[in-house]
Amino acid sequence: MNTAIDRPHPLTLAVLPPHLEALCPPPQLLAGENIDHYHALQAAIFRDINPRSAIEWLLTIDIAELSWEMQRYRVLRHRLLGAYRQKAVEMTLRRVDVAGMPPDLQDAAEIYTIRNALDWQLDRSAAVEIETRLRSYGFDQHALNMEVYIQAREILSLFEALLNGTQLRRLLLIRELINFRRSGQANSNRATSNCTIARRSEDQD
């Protein structure tokens, strides 16, 4: 026997009222960022919070903006680690090719190492050859990853501070939004209670 299937109700989108559009400025995206991804994240946050007043919309818009900033920092941090990988390969090659080199040959070896690291970046076949040679000396991908973090440690600290600061600001806004709603609900409850008391008093009279 077939039974009816309960289908989930479609999500109700929280749409910014036209008279409040001035509260939401156009997004300031960086080159390479996707406007559709931005609007998707923004719409998801609007839907979850479902603002009901101008103050709530202001807070929600800022929460969405901070959430996008956090995604941006994570993407940039990942790209940064990729950029520092060439430097990590160069430093590891230096340990293999330059260590123990006679002083009069070290300058030439340094230039050769830099060129090899550039070849690793631009030429896939050269990259395979270089990585195979590094593995033969005990420098596998994990060793290269560790070198990447060593080379990028200062700039990574900056990104960590940016992420932590943005996360803190977002949490504070969410807390402020919750407190604002609780205050509004408390006021509403008091008003309802006062009206009830007033009606009962009138009925008794």
HUPE-V143850 format. One line per field, one symbol per residue. ss: DSSP state (a for helix, b for strand, c for the rest). phi: phi as a letter, one per 40 degrees, with the letter a starting at -180 (. if undefined). psi: psi as a letter, one per 20 degrees, with the letter a starting at -180 (. if undefined). Layout:
ss->???
phi->???
psi->???
This chain:
ss->cccccccccccccccccaaaaaacccccccccccaaaaaaaaaaaaaaaccccaaaaaaaaaaaaaaaaaaaaaaaaaaaaaaaaaaaaaaaaaaaacccccaaaaaaaaaaaaaaaaaaaacaaaaaaaaaaaaaccccaaaaaaaaaaacaaaaaaaaaaaaaaaaaaaaaaaaaaaaaaaaaaaaaaaaaaaaaaaaaaaac
phi->.cbcbcccccccccbccdcbcccbcdcbccdgcccccccccccccdcccfcbaccccdccccccccccdccdccccccccccccccccccccccccccdgcddcbccccccccccccccdcbbccccccccccccccgbcccccdccdcccbdcccccccccccccccccccccccccccccccccccccccccccccccccccc
psi->ppqqpoqqqqpppoppqhijhiinrqpnqrpiqphhgghggghggggghmqjrgghggggghggghhhgggghgghgghghghihghggghghhhghhpjpqhiihghhgghggghhghhhhoghhgggghghhhhjjnahhhhgghghghjhghhhghggggggggghghhggghgghghgghhggghgggghggggghghhh.
